[in-house]
Amino acid sequence: MEMAAPVSPAPRTVEDIFKDFAARRAALVRALTVDVDEFYGFCDPEKENLCLYGHPNGRWEVALPAEEVPPELPEAALGGNFARDGMPRRDWLSLVAVHSDSWLLSVAFFFGARLNGNERKRLFSLINDHPTVLEALSDRKHGRDNKSSADNGSKSKHSAKRANDVHTKNSRPAVADDGYDDDEEHSETLCGTCGGRYNSTEFWIGCDICERWFHGKCVRITPAKAEHIKHYKCPDCSSSKKSRQ
């Protein structure tokens, strides 16, 4: 678990609100998948009402509810920790995911209250292009049959490839252990921006620096544009390089 960063100024535009939503969503997906054991441990039923928060810096946090009245943002669901030991683990995680989706939408439309009708429609369309937290969690449990294994014997000639070629690159794709079944090893490629799972019907692109994979639409790279990229650097790696100069 990461501690919360100071609250940043409220996003104003559709793009800024969606970027905030995507970062919070990715944090929540990570808490319920990659960091699930850590998250489970923090949700002690013996503690007070706890909430799961996703922050715009991509970090998640299990914490007490805000003390301000009214809170600065819509409040996340209270007391999820109380139900942790009262139901099967996967059912509890699904319950947390449903409440997390509800909270994400409430935060996005709290920021979007000043948008006009067309802008709110565009915001919802952007949000709806990505799986919900519950869908991401369910896909991890049931949607692995179409995954191909990594081929570590060769390096692709181009870093920009369609998603169905994702495992031909000589690097280990981002993986996550969901912790549902200790007798099986489950892994899956997640988008480095939105946290969405691999889907062979979508265009993906891999970063040659950090070796993470991204939906093309999340980093604004089209298949046509990718054909002309020999070495792709994701936005985070590009920003890091600039900051060192």
Protein Blocks (a to p, Z undefined) as FASTA:
>chain_A
ZZddddddddfbfmlmmmmmmmmmmmmmmmmmmmmmmmmmmmcfkbccddddddfkopac
dddddfbdcdfbdcddehklmmmmmccfklmmmmmmmmmmmmmmmmmmmmmmmpcfklmm
mmmmmmmmpccfklmmmmmmmmmmmpccddfkbccfbfbdcfklmmmpccddddddehla
mkbccdddddfklopacdfkbccdddfklopacdfklnopafklmmmpmbdcdfklmmmm
mmmZZ
